[in-house]
Amino acid sequence: MTIAQISGCIGCGTCVKTCPTDVLRIDPKTKKAIIKYPADCQICHLCRMYCPVDAITISPEKSIPVIVSWG
């Protein structure tokens, strides 16, 4: 699993919208993000970078540095 945990989620859905591989979903009961398909995670960090409350933690052993092509 590449996403270690989601802690402090406010249920905004930003991570679900930004994930290109649909790993995350909003739980209908709790109205918060859950890791639905962990094997599909491509470790792109988009969910973590766009989370407004920094609720997503990427597993350190699977994490790779974020590469940007500008500045």
PDB file of N, CA, C and O in Angstrom:
ATOM      1  N   MET A   1       0.839  -1.173   0.000  1.00  0.00           N
ATOM      2  CA  MET A   1       0.000   0.000   0.000  1.00  0.00           C
ATOM      3  C   MET A   1       0.888   1.242   0.000  1.00  0.00           C
ATOM      4  O   MET A   1       1.869   1.314   0.739  1.00  0.00           O
ATOM      5  N   THR A   2       0.537   2.205  -0.826  1.00  0.00           N
ATOM      6  CA  THR A   2       1.352   3.411  -0.926  1.00  0.00           C
ATOM      7  C   THR A   2       0.820   4.566  -0.096  1.00  0.00           C
ATOM      8  O   THR A   2       1.601   5.365   0.421  1.00  0.00           O
ATOM      9  N   ILE A   3      -0.493   4.667   0.040  1.00  0.00           N
ATOM     10  CA  ILE A   3      -1.060   5.679   0.927  1.00  0.00           C
ATOM     11  C   ILE A   3      -1.147   5.043   2.302  1.00  0.00           C
ATOM     12  O   ILE A   3      -1.912   4.101   2.511  1.00  0.00           O
ATOM     13  N   ALA A   4      -0.369   5.555   3.233  1.00  0.00           N
ATOM     14  CA  ALA A   4      -0.280   4.952   4.558  1.00  0.00           C
ATOM     15  C   ALA A   4      -1.547   5.176   5.366  1.00  0.00           C
ATOM     16  O   ALA A   4      -2.055   4.254   6.004  1.00  0.00           O
ATOM     17  N   GLN A   5      -2.057   6.407   5.338  1.00  0.00           N
ATOM     18  CA  GLN A   5      -3.257   6.702   6.112  1.00  0.00           C
ATOM     19  C   GLN A   5      -3.890   7.997   5.674  1.00  0.00           C
ATOM     20  O   GLN A   5      -3.257   8.846   5.046  1.00  0.00           O
ATOM     21  N   ILE A   6      -5.163   8.130   6.023  1.00  0.00           N
ATOM     22  CA  ILE A   6      -5.891   9.380   5.842  1.00  0.00           C
ATOM     23  C   ILE A   6      -6.392   9.749   7.224  1.00  0.00           C
ATOM     24  O   ILE A   6      -7.254   9.072   7.785  1.00  0.00           O
ATOM     25  N   SER A   7      -5.851  10.817   7.766  1.00  0.00           N
ATOM     26  CA  SER A   7      -6.183  11.215   9.131  1.00  0.00           C
ATOM     27  C   SER A   7      -6.557  12.688   9.164  1.00  0.00           C
ATOM     28  O   SER A   7      -5.775  13.542   8.747  1.00  0.00           O
ATOM     29  N   GLY A   8      -7.739  12.982   9.656  1.00  0.00           N
ATOM     30  CA  GLY A   8      -8.186  14.364   9.736  1.00  0.00           C
ATOM     31  C   GLY A   8      -8.938  14.828   8.506  1.00  0.00           C
ATOM     32  O   GLY A   8      -9.072  16.030   8.275  1.00  0.00           O
ATOM     33  N   CYS A   9      -9.429  13.891   7.716  1.00  0.00           N
ATOM     34  CA  CYS A   9     -10.173  14.214   6.497  1.00  0.00           C
ATOM     35  C   CYS A   9     -11.420  15.028   6.836  1.00  0.00           C
ATOM     36  O   CYS A   9     -12.127  14.733   7.800  1.00  0.00           O
ATOM     37  N   ILE A  10     -11.680  16.066   6.019  1.00  0.00           N
ATOM     38  CA  ILE A  10     -12.874  16.893   6.220  1.00  0.00           C
ATOM     39  C   ILE A  10     -13.977  16.560   5.213  1.00  0.00           C
ATOM     40  O   ILE A  10     -15.053  17.157   5.241  1.00  0.00           O
ATOM     41  N   GLY A  11     -13.699  15.601   4.321  1.00  0.00           N
ATOM     42  CA  GLY A  11     -14.707  15.144   3.375  1.00  0.00           C
ATOM     43  C   GLY A  11     -14.952  16.053   2.193  1.00  0.00           C
ATOM     44  O   GLY A  11     -16.033  16.016   1.606  1.00  0.00           O
ATOM     45  N   CYS A  12     -13.979  16.869   1.827  1.00  0.00           N
ATOM     46  CA  CYS A  12     -14.173  17.814   0.722  1.00  0.00           C
ATOM     47  C   CYS A  12     -14.161  17.132  -0.649  1.00  0.00           C
ATOM     48  O   CYS A  12     -14.746  17.652  -1.599  1.00  0.00           O
ATOM     49  N   GLY A  13     -13.504  15.978  -0.761  1.00  0.00           N
ATOM     50  CA  GLY A  13     -13.466  15.228  -2.007  1.00  0.00           C
ATOM     51  C   GLY A  13     -12.385  15.647  -2.977  1.00  0.00           C
ATOM     52  O   GLY A  13     -12.328  15.129  -4.092  1.00  0.00           O
ATOM     53  N   THR A  14     -11.534  16.561  -2.587  1.00  0.00           N
ATOM     54  CA  THR A  14     -10.475  17.034  -3.479  1.00  0.00           C
ATOM     55  C   THR A  14      -9.538  15.898  -3.881  1.00  0.00           C
ATOM     56  O   THR A  14      -9.145  15.812  -5.045  1.00  0.00           O
ATOM     57  N   CYS A  15      -9.179  15.042  -2.957  1.00  0.00           N
ATOM     58  CA  CYS A  15      -8.274  13.932  -3.260  1.00  0.00           C
ATOM     59  C   CYS A  15      -8.899  12.968  -4.263  1.00  0.00           C
ATOM     60  O   CYS A  15      -8.215  12.454  -5.148  1.00  0.00           O
ATOM     61  N   VAL A  16     -10.191  12.728  -4.124  1.00  0.00           N
ATOM     62  CA  VAL A  16     -10.905  11.829  -5.036  1.00  0.00           C
ATOM     63  C   VAL A  16     -10.905  12.421  -6.449  1.00  0.00           C
ATOM     64  O   VAL A  16     -10.714  11.698  -7.427  1.00  0.00           O
ATOM     65  N   LYS A  17     -11.115  13.710  -6.549  1.00  0.00           N
ATOM     66  CA  LYS A  17     -11.157  14.377  -7.851  1.00  0.00           C
ATOM     67  C   LYS A  17      -9.787  14.436  -8.519  1.00  0.00           C
ATOM     68  O   LYS A  17      -9.697  14.368  -9.744  1.00  0.00           O
ATOM     69  N   THR A  18      -8.716  14.562  -7.730  1.00  0.00           N
ATOM     70  CA  THR A  18      -7.388  14.723  -8.317  1.00  0.00           C
ATOM     71  C   THR A  18      -6.683  13.399  -8.606  1.00  0.00           C
ATOM     72  O   THR A  18      -5.717  13.387  -9.369  1.00  0.00           O
ATOM     73  N   CYS A  19      -7.127  12.298  -8.031  1.00  0.00           N
ATOM     74  CA  CYS A  19      -6.455  11.009  -8.233  1.00  0.00           C
ATOM     75  C   CYS A  19      -6.689  10.492  -9.652  1.00  0.00           C
ATOM     76  O   CYS A  19      -7.830  10.219 -10.025  1.00  0.00           O
ATOM     77  N   PRO A  20      -5.617  10.353 -10.455  1.00  0.00           N
ATOM     78  CA  PRO A  20      -5.789   9.901 -11.837  1.00  0.00           C
ATOM     79  C   PRO A  20      -6.124   8.413 -11.961  1.00  0.00           C
ATOM     80  O   PRO A  20      -6.560   7.974 -13.025  1.00  0.00           O
ATOM     81  N   THR A  21      -5.931   7.634 -10.908  1.00  0.00           N
ATOM     82  CA  THR A  21      -6.198   6.199 -10.978  1.00  0.00           C
ATOM     83  C   THR A  21      -7.352   5.761 -10.080  1.00  0.00           C
ATOM     84  O   THR A  21      -7.535   4.564  -9.856  1.00  0.00           O
ATOM     85  N   ASP A  22      -8.124   6.699  -9.570  1.00  0.00           N
ATOM     86  CA  ASP A  22      -9.325   6.413  -8.773  1.00  0.00           C
ATOM     87  C   ASP A  22      -9.073   5.512  -7.573  1.00  0.00           C
ATOM     88  O   ASP A  22      -9.855   4.600  -7.301  1.00  0.00           O
ATOM     89  N   VAL A  23      -7.996   5.762  -6.865  1.00  0.00           N
ATOM     90  CA  VAL A  23      -7.656   4.986  -5.672  1.00  0.00           C
ATOM     91  C   VAL A  23      -8.569   5.337  -4.502  1.00  0.00           C
ATOM     92  O   VAL A  23      -8.932   4.473  -3.704  1.00  0.00           O
ATOM     93  N   LEU A  24      -8.930   6.589  -4.410  1.00  0.00           N
ATOM     94  CA  LEU A  24      -9.702   7.078  -3.269  1.00  0.00           C
ATOM     95  C   LEU A  24     -11.175   7.239  -3.605  1.00  0.00           C
ATOM     96  O   LEU A  24     -11.547   7.520  -4.745  1.00  0.00           O
ATOM     97  N   ARG A  25     -11.994   7.058  -2.597  1.00  0.00           N
ATOM     98  CA  ARG A  25     -13.445   7.243  -2.719  1.00  0.00           C
ATOM     99  C   ARG A  25     -13.950   7.924  -1.454  1.00  0.00           C
ATOM    100  O   ARG A  25     -13.275   7.905  -0.424  1.00  0.00           O
ATOM    101  N   ILE A  26     -15.117   8.517  -1.526  1.00  0.00           N
ATOM    102  CA  ILE A  26     -15.771   9.066  -0.342  1.00  0.00           C
ATOM    103  C   ILE A  26     -16.680   7.978   0.222  1.00  0.00           C
ATOM    104  O   ILE A  26     -17.548   7.457  -0.479  1.00  0.00           O
ATOM    105  N   ASP A  27     -16.475   7.644   1.483  1.00  0.00           N
ATOM    106  CA  ASP A  27     -17.298   6.641   2.156  1.00  0.00           C
ATOM    107  C   ASP A  27     -18.707   7.203   2.331  1.00  0.00           C
ATOM    108  O   ASP A  27     -18.867   8.283   2.898  1.00  0.00           O
ATOM    109  N   PRO A  28     -19.726   6.494   1.856  1.00  0.00           N
ATOM    110  CA  PRO A  28     -21.088   7.018   1.961  1.00  0.00           C
ATOM    111  C   PRO A  28     -21.587   7.166   3.397  1.00  0.00           C
ATOM    112  O   PRO A  28     -22.457   7.992   3.669  1.00  0.00           O
ATOM    113  N   LYS A  29     -21.045   6.377   4.307  1.00  0.00           N
ATOM    114  CA  LYS A  29     -21.477   6.449   5.708  1.00  0.00           C
ATOM    115  C   LYS A  29     -20.801   7.585   6.461  1.00  0.00           C
ATOM    116  O   LYS A  29     -21.467   8.371   7.135  1.00  0.00           O
ATOM    117  N   THR A  30     -19.473   7.673   6.346  1.00  0.00           N
ATOM    118  CA  THR A  30     -18.722   8.674   7.110  1.00  0.00           C
ATOM    119  C   THR A  30     -18.569  10.005   6.374  1.00  0.00           C
ATOM    120  O   THR A  30     -18.264  11.032   6.981  1.00  0.00           O
ATOM    121  N   LYS A  31     -18.786   9.971   5.049  1.00  0.00           N
ATOM    122  CA  LYS A  31     -18.603  11.163   4.198  1.00  0.00           C
ATOM    123  C   LYS A  31     -17.160  11.659   4.205  1.00  0.00           C
ATOM    124  O   LYS A  31     -16.895  12.850   4.036  1.00  0.00           O
ATOM    125  N   LYS A  32     -16.228  10.714   4.407  1.00  0.00           N
ATOM    126  CA  LYS A  32     -14.799  11.045   4.406  1.00  0.00           C
ATOM    127  C   LYS A  32     -14.079  10.133   3.413  1.00  0.00           C
ATOM    128  O   LYS A  32     -14.600   9.085   3.032  1.00  0.00           O
ATOM    129  N   ALA A  33     -12.884  10.538   2.998  1.00  0.00           N
ATOM    130  CA  ALA A  33     -12.120   9.769   2.017  1.00  0.00           C
ATOM    131  C   ALA A  33     -11.641   8.447   2.603  1.00  0.00           C
ATOM    132  O   ALA A  33     -11.246   8.364   3.766  1.00  0.00           O
ATOM    133  N   ILE A  34     -11.689   7.418   1.764  1.00  0.00           N
ATOM    134  CA  ILE A  34     -11.155   6.109   2.134  1.00  0.00           C
ATOM    135  C   ILE A  34     -10.260   5.609   0.998  1.00  0.00           C
ATOM    136  O   ILE A  34     -10.399   6.034  -0.149  1.00  0.00           O
ATOM    137  N   ILE A  35      -9.346   4.708   1.333  1.00  0.00           N
ATOM    138  CA  ILE A  35      -8.458   4.100   0.342  1.00  0.00           C
ATOM    139  C   ILE A  35      -9.194   2.873  -0.196  1.00  0.00           C
ATOM    140  O   ILE A  35      -9.251   1.843   0.476  1.00  0.00           O
ATOM    141  N   LYS A  36      -9.751   2.975  -1.388  1.00  0.00           N
ATOM    142  CA  LYS A  36     -10.580   1.915  -1.951  1.00  0.00           C
ATOM    143  C   LYS A  36      -9.770   0.915  -2.777  1.00  0.00           C
ATOM    144  O   LYS A  36      -9.991  -0.291  -2.676  1.00  0.00           O
ATOM    145  N   TYR A  37      -8.835   1.406  -3.592  1.00  0.00           N
ATOM    146  CA  TYR A  37      -8.045   0.544  -4.475  1.00  0.00           C
ATOM    147  C   TYR A  37      -6.548   0.836  -4.300  1.00  0.00           C
ATOM    148  O   TYR A  37      -5.933   1.428  -5.187  1.00  0.00           O
ATOM    149  N   PRO A  38      -5.962   0.433  -3.181  1.00  0.00           N
ATOM    150  CA  PRO A  38      -4.561   0.783  -2.888  1.00  0.00           C
ATOM    151  C   PRO A  38      -3.547   0.248  -3.895  1.00  0.00           C
ATOM    152  O   PRO A  38      -2.511   0.876  -4.112  1.00  0.00           O
ATOM    153  N   ALA A  39      -3.824  -0.887  -4.507  1.00  0.00           N
ATOM    154  CA  ALA A  39      -2.872  -1.466  -5.464  1.00  0.00           C
ATOM    155  C   ALA A  39      -2.743  -0.629  -6.732  1.00  0.00           C
ATOM    156  O   ALA A  39      -1.759  -0.759  -7.460  1.00  0.00           O
ATOM    157  N   ASP A  40      -3.720   0.223  -7.003  1.00  0.00           N
ATOM    158  CA  ASP A  40      -3.696   1.043  -8.212  1.00  0.00           C
ATOM    159  C   ASP A  40      -2.928   2.353  -8.052  1.00  0.00           C
ATOM    160  O   ASP A  40      -2.732   3.069  -9.035  1.00  0.00           O
ATOM    161  N   CYS A  41      -2.492   2.682  -6.842  1.00  0.00           N
ATOM    162  CA  CYS A  41      -1.796   3.936  -6.588  1.00  0.00           C
ATOM    163  C   CYS A  41      -0.478   3.989  -7.364  1.00  0.00           C
ATOM    164  O   CYS A  41       0.327   3.058  -7.321  1.00  0.00           O
ATOM    165  N   GLN A  42      -0.281   5.106  -8.076  1.00  0.00           N
ATOM    166  CA  GLN A  42       0.936   5.308  -8.867  1.00  0.00           C
ATOM    167  C   GLN A  42       1.937   6.233  -8.168  1.00  0.00           C
ATOM    168  O   GLN A  42       2.932   6.635  -8.771  1.00  0.00           O
ATOM    169  N   ILE A  43       1.685   6.565  -6.923  1.00  0.00           N
ATOM    170  CA  ILE A  43       2.546   7.413  -6.100  1.00  0.00           C
ATOM    171  C   ILE A  43       2.822   8.760  -6.775  1.00  0.00           C
ATOM    172  O   ILE A  43       3.961   9.224  -6.803  1.00  0.00           O
ATOM    173  N   CYS A  44       1.785   9.373  -7.311  1.00  0.00           N
ATOM    174  CA  CYS A  44       1.954  10.659  -7.987  1.00  0.00           C
ATOM    175  C   CYS A  44       1.907  11.840  -7.006  1.00  0.00           C
ATOM    176  O   CYS A  44       2.285  12.956  -7.363  1.00  0.00           O
ATOM    177  N   HIS A  45       1.451  11.597  -5.787  1.00  0.00           N
ATOM    178  CA  HIS A  45       1.377  12.601  -4.718  1.00  0.00           C
ATOM    179  C   HIS A  45       0.295  13.663  -4.938  1.00  0.00           C
ATOM    180  O   HIS A  45       0.198  14.586  -4.130  1.00  0.00           O
ATOM    181  N   LEU A  46      -0.515  13.575  -5.985  1.00  0.00           N
ATOM    182  CA  LEU A  46      -1.518  14.612  -6.237  1.00  0.00           C
ATOM    183  C   LEU A  46      -2.525  14.713  -5.096  1.00  0.00           C
ATOM    184  O   LEU A  46      -2.901  15.815  -4.695  1.00  0.00           O
ATOM    185  N   CYS A  47      -2.959  13.573  -4.573  1.00  0.00           N
ATOM    186  CA  CYS A  47      -3.919  13.606  -3.461  1.00  0.00           C
ATOM    187  C   CYS A  47      -3.328  14.325  -2.258  1.00  0.00           C
ATOM    188  O   CYS A  47      -4.000  15.133  -1.616  1.00  0.00           O
ATOM    189  N   ARG A  48      -2.085  14.033  -1.962  1.00  0.00           N
ATOM    190  CA  ARG A  48      -1.413  14.651  -0.819  1.00  0.00           C
ATOM    191  C   ARG A  48      -1.178  16.136  -1.042  1.00  0.00           C
ATOM    192  O   ARG A  48      -1.382  16.940  -0.133  1.00  0.00           O
ATOM    193  N   MET A  49      -0.752  16.503  -2.239  1.00  0.00           N
ATOM    194  CA  MET A  49      -0.444  17.910  -2.528  1.00  0.00           C
ATOM    195  C   MET A  49      -1.693  18.793  -2.538  1.00  0.00           C
ATOM    196  O   MET A  49      -1.630  19.951  -2.126  1.00  0.00           O
ATOM    197  N   TYR A  50      -2.812  18.267  -2.999  1.00  0.00           N
ATOM    198  CA  TYR A  50      -4.029  19.079  -3.112  1.00  0.00           C
ATOM    199  C   TYR A  50      -4.931  19.012  -1.892  1.00  0.00           C
ATOM    200  O   TYR A  50      -5.894  19.774  -1.810  1.00  0.00           O
ATOM    201  N   CYS A  51      -4.657  18.134  -0.950  1.00  0.00           N
ATOM    202  CA  CYS A  51      -5.479  18.041   0.259  1.00  0.00           C
ATOM    203  C   CYS A  51      -5.360  19.342   1.060  1.00  0.00           C
ATOM    204  O   CYS A  51      -4.260  19.716   1.466  1.00  0.00           O
ATOM    205  N   PRO A  52      -6.485  20.038   1.292  1.00  0.00           N
ATOM    206  CA  PRO A  52      -6.408  21.320   1.988  1.00  0.00           C
ATOM    207  C   PRO A  52      -6.054  21.227   3.470  1.00  0.00           C
ATOM    208  O   PRO A  52      -5.683  22.231   4.079  1.00  0.00           O
ATOM    209  N   VAL A  53      -6.163  20.036   4.055  1.00  0.00           N
ATOM    210  CA  VAL A  53      -5.851  19.881   5.480  1.00  0.00           C
ATOM    211  C   VAL A  53      -4.685  18.928   5.722  1.00  0.00           C
ATOM    212  O   VAL A  53      -4.442  18.524   6.859  1.00  0.00           O
ATOM    213  N   ASP A  54      -3.950  18.561   4.648  1.00  0.00           N
ATOM    214  CA  ASP A  54      -2.783  17.680   4.760  1.00  0.00           C
ATOM    215  C   ASP A  54      -3.116  16.381   5.499  1.00  0.00           C
ATOM    216  O   ASP A  54      -2.376  15.960   6.387  1.00  0.00           O
ATOM    217  N   ALA A  55      -4.232  15.751   5.126  1.00  0.00           N
ATOM    218  CA  ALA A  55      -4.710  14.556   5.823  1.00  0.00           C
ATOM    219  C   ALA A  55      -4.114  13.253   5.293  1.00  0.00           C
ATOM    220  O   ALA A  55      -4.279  12.206   5.919  1.00  0.00           O
ATOM    221  N   ILE A  56      -3.426  13.298   4.154  1.00  0.00           N
ATOM    222  CA  ILE A  56      -2.942  12.066   3.514  1.00  0.00           C
ATOM    223  C   ILE A  56      -1.456  11.893   3.736  1.00  0.00           C
ATOM    224  O   ILE A  56      -0.661  12.807   3.520  1.00  0.00           O
ATOM    225  N   THR A  57      -1.097  10.688   4.177  1.00  0.00           N
ATOM    226  CA  THR A  57       0.304  10.335   4.397  1.00  0.00           C
ATOM    227  C   THR A  57       0.688   9.230   3.416  1.00  0.00           C
ATOM    228  O   THR A  57       0.019   8.199   3.342  1.00  0.00           O
ATOM    229  N   ILE A  58       1.762   9.447   2.669  1.00  0.00           N
ATOM    230  CA  ILE A  58       2.288   8.443   1.743  1.00  0.00           C
ATOM    231  C   ILE A  58       3.294   7.581   2.488  1.00  0.00           C
ATOM    232  O   ILE A  58       4.114   8.100   3.245  1.00  0.00           O
ATOM    233  N   SER A  59       3.240   6.262   2.280  1.00  0.00           N
ATOM    234  CA  SER A  59       4.170   5.347   2.945  1.00  0.00           C
ATOM    235  C   SER A  59       5.607   5.731   2.627  1.00  0.00           C
ATOM    236  O   SER A  59       5.967   5.842   1.455  1.00  0.00           O
ATOM    237  N   PRO A  60       6.441   5.938   3.654  1.00  0.00           N
ATOM    238  CA  PRO A  60       7.825   6.370   3.401  1.00  0.00           C
ATOM    239  C   PRO A  60       8.624   5.388   2.546  1.00  0.00           C
ATOM    240  O   PRO A  60       9.450   5.813   1.738  1.00  0.00           O
ATOM    241  N   GLU A  61       8.394   4.096   2.707  1.00  0.00           N
ATOM    242  CA  GLU A  61       9.176   3.113   1.952  1.00  0.00           C
ATOM    243  C   GLU A  61       8.790   3.076   0.480  1.00  0.00           C
ATOM    244  O   GLU A  61       9.554   2.576  -0.345  1.00  0.00           O
ATOM    245  N   LYS A  62       7.622   3.595   0.142  1.00  0.00           N
ATOM    246  CA  LYS A  62       7.173   3.621  -1.246  1.00  0.00           C
ATOM    247  C   LYS A  62       7.293   5.007  -1.868  1.00  0.00           C
ATOM    248  O   LYS A  62       7.172   5.150  -3.085  1.00  0.00           O
ATOM    249  N   SER A  63       7.525   6.015  -1.057  1.00  0.00           N
ATOM    250  CA  SER A  63       7.527   7.389  -1.539  1.00  0.00           C
ATOM    251  C   SER A  63       8.749   7.687  -2.393  1.00  0.00           C
ATOM    252  O   SER A  63       9.857   7.233  -2.110  1.00  0.00           O
ATOM    253  N   ILE A  64       8.517   8.458  -3.442  1.00  0.00           N
ATOM    254  CA  ILE A  64       9.610   8.931  -4.290  1.00  0.00           C
ATOM    255  C   ILE A  64       9.538  10.454  -4.290  1.00  0.00           C
ATOM    256  O   ILE A  64       8.459  11.012  -4.091  1.00  0.00           O
ATOM    257  N   PRO A  65      10.649  11.134  -4.507  1.00  0.00           N
ATOM    258  CA  PRO A  65      10.606  12.598  -4.506  1.00  0.00           C
ATOM    259  C   PRO A  65       9.678  13.124  -5.602  1.00  0.00           C
ATOM    260  O   PRO A  65       9.598  12.562  -6.694  1.00  0.00           O
ATOM    261  N   VAL A  66       8.990  14.199  -5.289  1.00  0.00           N
ATOM    262  CA  VAL A  66       8.127  14.847  -6.286  1.00  0.00           C
ATOM    263  C   VAL A  66       9.024  15.573  -7.266  1.00  0.00           C
ATOM    264  O   VAL A  66       9.895  16.345  -6.864  1.00  0.00           O
ATOM    265  N   ILE A  67       8.816  15.332  -8.543  1.00  0.00           N
ATOM    266  CA  ILE A  67       9.635  15.958  -9.584  1.00  0.00           C
ATOM    267  C   ILE A  67       8.790  17.001 -10.303  1.00  0.00           C
ATOM    268  O   ILE A  67       7.701  16.707 -10.796  1.00  0.00           O
ATOM    269  N   VAL A  68       9.305  18.209 -10.354  1.00  0.00           N
ATOM    270  CA  VAL A  68       8.631  19.273 -11.093  1.00  0.00           C
ATOM    271  C   VAL A  68       9.525  19.727 -12.223  1.00  0.00           C
ATOM    272  O   VAL A  68      10.750  19.692 -12.105  1.00  0.00           O
ATOM    273  N   SER A  69       8.929  20.149 -13.309  1.00  0.00           N
ATOM    274  CA  SER A  69       9.728  20.519 -14.476  1.00  0.00           C
ATOM    275  C   SER A  69       9.956  22.015 -14.618  1.00  0.00           C
ATOM    276  O   SER A  69      10.428  22.488 -15.652  1.00  0.00           O
ATOM    277  N   TRP A  70       9.618  22.745 -13.582  1.00  0.00           N
ATOM    278  CA  TRP A  70       9.841  24.184 -13.642  1.00  0.00           C
ATOM    279  C   TRP A  70      10.518  24.664 -12.365  1.00  0.00           C
ATOM    280  O   TRP A  70      10.501  23.965 -11.352  1.00  0.00           O
ATOM    281  N   GLY A  71      11.101  25.829 -12.407  1.00  0.00           N
ATOM    282  CA  GLY A  71      11.719  26.564 -11.342  1.00  0.00           C
ATOM    283  C   GLY A  71      12.234  25.840 -10.230  1.00  0.00           C
ATOM    284  O   GLY A  71      12.771  26.439  -9.299  1.00  0.00           O
TER     285      GLY A  71
END
